[in-house]
Amino acid sequence: MTALIQKFFRFSITGAVGMCIDFGVTYTCKEKLKWNKFWANATGFTLAVINNYLLNRVWTFGNKDPHVMLQFTWFVLISLLGLGLNTAILFFVHEKKKMGFYLSKLIATAFVVCWNFAANSSLTFRHG
C-alpha cells in the first residue's frame, strides 16, 4: 500500500471516529436538546474537528512539527472552510432537494472528507 493510500485510509478511519462524534453530538443537540439543526450541526462538527486534529497529527501523519499552534490554526481554518462547505451542501440537499436531514448530512460529510484530506495533506501536515 503506498504511503498516500495508507494516509488516506487512516484519515478515513479518523474521520469515521469524528463522524460518530459529529453525528452523536448533532443528534443529541437537535433531537434531545431541541437546538436549531444548523447550530447542532456546527457543534457536532466542531467537537469532531478537535478530535480529528489530534488523531491525524499523531496517527495518520505521524507528525512531530514543533509549531503545534500554527499547525492547529491551519487545521481549524481548513475545517472551517469544510464546515462552510458542509453547511452549504447540507442546506442545498436538505432544504432545496428535500432529502432527509441525516442523509443530506452524510452526503455533505463525504464531500468534505475529500476536501479536508487534500487540504491537510498539502498544508497542515506537509512538514514534520
C-alpha distance (Angstrom), angle and dihedral (degrees) to the residues before:
residue distance angle dihedral
M1 . . .
T2 3.79 . .
A3 3.77 118.9 .
L4 3.82 92.4 -112.1
I5 3.81 93.0 51.5
Q6 3.80 90.6 46.7
K7 3.80 90.3 50.9
F8 3.80 91.3 48.5
F9 3.82 89.6 49.2
R10 3.81 91.2 51.3
F11 3.80 90.8 42.6
S12 3.81 88.4 52.8
I13 3.81 92.8 50.0
T14 3.79 89.6 48.1
G15 3.78 87.6 48.3
A16 3.81 90.7 51.3
V17 3.80 89.8 54.4
G18 3.78 88.8 47.2
M19 3.79 90.5 47.6
C20 3.81 90.0 54.9
I21 3.79 88.9 52.2
D22 3.81 91.1 44.3
F23 3.80 96.0 47.8
G24 3.81 93.1 40.5
V25 3.79 94.0 51.6
T26 3.82 92.1 40.5
Y27 3.80 91.0 51.1
T28 3.80 92.9 46.5
C29 3.79 93.5 48.1
K30 3.82 95.4 43.0
E31 3.79 102.0 38.0
K32 3.79 104.7 26.9
L33 3.81 102.6 28.7
K34 3.83 93.5 32.8
W35 3.81 94.7 -132.4
N36 3.79 121.7 163.1
K37 3.81 106.9 -81.9
F38 3.80 93.6 -121.6
W39 3.83 93.3 50.2
A40 3.79 89.1 47.4
N41 3.81 89.2 50.3
A42 3.82 92.2 50.6
T43 3.82 92.2 49.1
G44 3.80 93.9 50.3
F45 3.78 91.0 45.5
T46 3.83 92.7 50.3
L47 3.80 94.7 52.1
A48 3.78 90.1 47.1
V49 3.82 90.3 52.1
I50 3.80 92.5 57.4
N51 3.80 91.4 48.9
N52 3.79 92.4 45.7
Y53 3.80 94.2 50.6
L54 3.79 91.7 55.1
L55 3.81 95.1 45.1
N56 3.80 93.7 43.8
R57 3.78 93.9 48.0
V58 3.79 94.0 50.2
W59 3.80 106.0 28.3
T60 3.81 111.1 19.4
F61 3.79 99.8 40.8
G62 3.83 101.5 15.4
N63 3.77 85.9 -138.5
K64 3.79 122.3 -178.1
D65 3.80 99.4 172.4
P66 3.82 105.2 150.6
H67 3.82 91.6 -145.1
V68 3.81 92.4 84.1
M69 3.81 96.9 155.2
L70 3.80 93.3 49.7
Q71 3.78 89.6 46.3
F72 3.80 92.4 47.5
T73 3.80 88.9 49.0
W74 3.81 90.2 55.3
F75 3.80 90.1 47.0
V76 3.80 91.6 50.4
L77 3.82 93.0 46.6
I78 3.79 91.0 50.6
S79 3.79 89.4 45.9
L80 3.81 91.4 50.2
L81 3.79 89.8 52.2
G82 3.80 85.8 48.1
L83 3.80 89.6 50.1
G84 3.80 89.6 52.7
L85 3.80 90.4 50.2
N86 3.80 90.7 44.1
T87 3.79 93.0 51.2
A88 3.80 94.1 44.1
I89 3.80 92.1 50.0
L90 3.81 91.0 43.6
F91 3.80 90.6 51.2
F92 3.79 93.6 46.2
V93 3.80 96.8 45.7
H94 3.82 96.5 39.6
E95 3.79 102.2 35.7
K96 3.80 102.5 29.5
K97 3.82 102.3 29.8
K98 3.82 92.6 34.9
M99 3.79 95.4 -133.0
G100 3.80 119.4 152.5
F101 3.79 116.4 -79.9
Y102 3.80 97.2 -117.4
L103 3.81 94.5 42.6
S104 3.81 87.5 50.3
K105 3.80 89.7 49.6
L106 3.80 90.7 50.7
I107 3.82 91.5 51.8
A108 3.79 90.9 48.5
T109 3.80 91.4 47.8
A110 3.82 93.4 51.8
F111 3.79 91.3 53.3
V112 3.80 93.3 46.7
V113 3.83 92.8 50.2
C114 3.81 89.7 63.6
W115 3.82 91.6 46.8
N116 3.81 92.5 48.1
F117 3.81 94.8 48.2
A118 3.80 93.9 49.8
A119 3.80 93.9 45.1
N120 3.80 96.5 43.7
S121 3.79 93.6 45.0
S122 3.77 92.3 52.7
L123 3.82 99.5 36.3
T124 3.80 118.3 15.0
F125 3.81 102.4 37.7
R126 3.80 101.5 24.6
H127 3.83 92.4 110.8
G128 3.77 129.9 47.7
